[in-house]
Amino acid sequence: MIRNSARAVIIQDDKILAVKVRQPYGDCYFLPGGGQQPGEDLQQTVRRECMEEIGQDVVVIDLLFVREYIGQNHQFAKYDGGIHQVDHIFLCEIKHPSNDIQPGLNPDTGQLAIEWIRFDDLSHENFFPQAMIPYLIDYVNGKPIPTYLGDVV
């Protein structure tokens, strides 16, 4: 079964917002977001997921990336070999940026924190998808980026 998800790229002051999560393979960072529910469009999904995980209403600006993750093809196959997920990654802005960012009312299992990570530090953190890091940096530097990233970790 293929699962659709929607994730948010939220940028502020040369930093990106990430959710720190405990996984069987260690603590890591992901973009806020998650699985699409029946009857939702992808923009509704990313808005709902941001409310649940980071307690913030977001404005969806544009689709930046589409990334697939076919678990059996990667180093974490032991943990998620049966997963085939298509992430739709949207550029978003926090609707009321003066609000403190706290975990929402329905954070994911294993969610530890919400952190702003400097772009210069992304490659030194356990941030996923790692293959997206150079494209994020290109994006903030005004360089062209691909939309479809393929099956990457």
C-alpha positions as CSV (number, residue, x, y, z in Angstrom):
1,M,0.0,0.0,0.0
2,I,1.3,3.4,-0.9
3,R,0.8,6.2,1.7
4,N,0.6,9.9,0.8
5,S,2.0,12.4,3.3
6,A,2.4,16.2,3.4
7,R,5.3,18.0,5.1
8,A,6.1,21.6,5.8
9,V,9.3,23.5,5.1
10,I,9.2,26.5,7.4
11,I,12.1,28.9,7.1
12,Q,12.9,31.8,9.4
13,D,16.2,33.6,10.0
14,D,18.4,31.1,8.0
15,K,16.9,28.3,10.0
16,I,14.4,25.5,9.2
17,L,11.9,24.2,11.7
18,A,12.2,20.4,12.5
19,V,10.6,18.0,14.8
20,K,13.0,15.8,16.8
21,V,11.7,12.2,17.1
22,R,13.0,9.1,18.8
23,Q,13.2,6.2,16.3
24,P,14.5,2.7,16.8
25,Y,17.6,3.7,14.9
26,G,18.2,6.8,17.1
27,D,17.0,10.4,17.6
28,C,16.5,12.3,14.4
29,Y,14.8,15.3,12.8
30,F,12.0,15.4,10.3
31,L,9.9,18.1,8.8
32,P,6.6,18.6,10.5
33,G,3.9,16.7,8.7
34,G,2.4,13.2,8.2
35,G,-0.2,11.0,6.5
36,Q,-3.0,12.2,4.4
37,Q,-6.5,11.2,5.7
38,P,-9.4,10.2,3.4
39,G,-11.3,13.3,2.3
40,E,-8.3,15.7,2.8
41,D,-6.4,17.4,0.1
42,L,-2.7,17.7,0.7
43,Q,-2.8,21.3,1.8
44,Q,-5.4,20.4,4.4
45,T,-3.1,17.5,5.5
46,V,-0.1,19.7,6.0
47,R,-2.1,22.3,7.9
48,R,-3.7,19.7,10.2
49,E,-0.3,18.0,10.8
50,C,1.3,21.3,11.7
51,M,-1.4,22.0,14.3
52,E,-1.0,18.5,15.7
53,E,2.8,18.5,15.9
54,I,3.9,22.1,16.3
55,G,0.7,23.7,17.5
56,Q,0.8,26.3,14.7
57,D,-1.6,27.3,11.9
58,V,0.4,27.6,8.7
59,V,-0.2,29.2,5.4
60,V,0.7,26.9,2.5
61,I,2.7,28.8,-0.1
62,D,3.8,26.3,-2.8
63,L,4.9,22.7,-3.4
64,L,8.7,22.5,-3.3
65,F,9.4,18.7,-3.5
66,V,7.9,15.3,-4.1
67,R,10.0,12.6,-2.4
68,E,9.3,8.9,-2.4
69,Y,10.6,6.5,0.4
70,I,10.5,2.8,-0.4
71,G,11.7,1.4,2.8
72,Q,13.0,-2.0,1.4
73,N,15.5,-0.1,-0.7
74,H,17.3,1.7,2.2
75,Q,19.4,1.2,5.3
76,F,16.4,1.2,7.6
77,A,14.6,-1.7,5.9
78,K,14.9,-3.7,9.2
79,Y,12.5,-1.2,10.7
80,D,10.3,0.0,7.8
81,G,10.9,-2.3,4.9
82,G,7.1,-2.5,4.2
83,I,6.7,1.3,3.9
84,H,6.2,3.0,0.5
85,Q,5.4,6.7,1.2
86,V,5.1,9.7,-1.1
87,D,6.0,12.9,0.7
88,H,4.6,16.1,-0.8
89,I,6.8,18.9,0.8
90,F,5.3,22.3,0.8
91,L,6.8,25.7,1.6
92,C,4.8,27.1,4.5
93,E,4.8,30.1,6.7
94,I,3.5,30.3,10.3
95,K,0.3,32.3,10.3
96,H,1.0,34.1,13.6
97,P,4.8,34.0,13.9
98,S,4.8,35.7,17.3
99,N,3.4,32.6,18.9
100,D,5.7,30.3,20.8
101,I,6.2,27.1,19.1
102,Q,5.2,24.2,21.4
103,P,4.1,20.7,20.6
104,G,0.5,20.5,19.4
105,L,-2.3,18.7,21.0
106,N,-1.6,15.4,19.1
107,P,2.2,15.1,18.7
108,D,3.6,11.9,17.0
109,T,4.6,9.0,19.2
110,G,8.3,9.5,20.1
111,Q,8.2,13.3,19.4
112,L,10.8,14.8,21.7
113,A,11.1,18.5,20.7
114,I,10.6,21.2,18.1
115,E,13.8,22.9,17.0
116,W,15.0,25.5,14.6
117,I,18.2,24.2,12.8
118,R,20.6,26.5,11.0
119,F,21.0,25.5,7.4
120,D,24.8,25.4,7.9
121,D,24.2,22.7,10.6
122,L,21.7,20.5,8.7
123,S,24.3,18.1,7.3
124,H,25.7,17.6,10.8
125,E,22.4,16.6,12.3
126,N,20.5,13.4,11.8
127,F,18.0,15.1,9.5
128,F,15.8,13.3,7.1
129,P,15.5,13.2,4.2
130,Q,19.2,13.7,4.0
131,A,19.2,13.8,0.2
132,M,17.0,16.9,0.3
133,I,19.6,19.0,2.3
134,P,21.6,20.3,-0.7
135,Y,18.4,21.2,-2.5
136,L,17.1,23.1,0.6
137,I,20.3,25.1,0.7
138,D,20.1,25.8,-3.0
139,Y,16.5,27.0,-2.6
140,V,17.4,29.5,0.2
141,N,20.3,30.7,-2.0
142,G,18.0,31.3,-5.0
143,K,19.3,28.5,-7.1
144,P,17.1,26.2,-9.2
145,I,15.9,23.0,-7.6
146,P,14.2,19.8,-8.9
147,T,10.7,19.1,-7.7
148,Y,10.8,15.3,-7.9
149,L,13.6,13.9,-5.7
150,G,12.9,10.2,-6.3
151,D,13.3,7.4,-3.8
152,V,15.7,8.9,-1.3
153,V,16.5,8.8,2.4
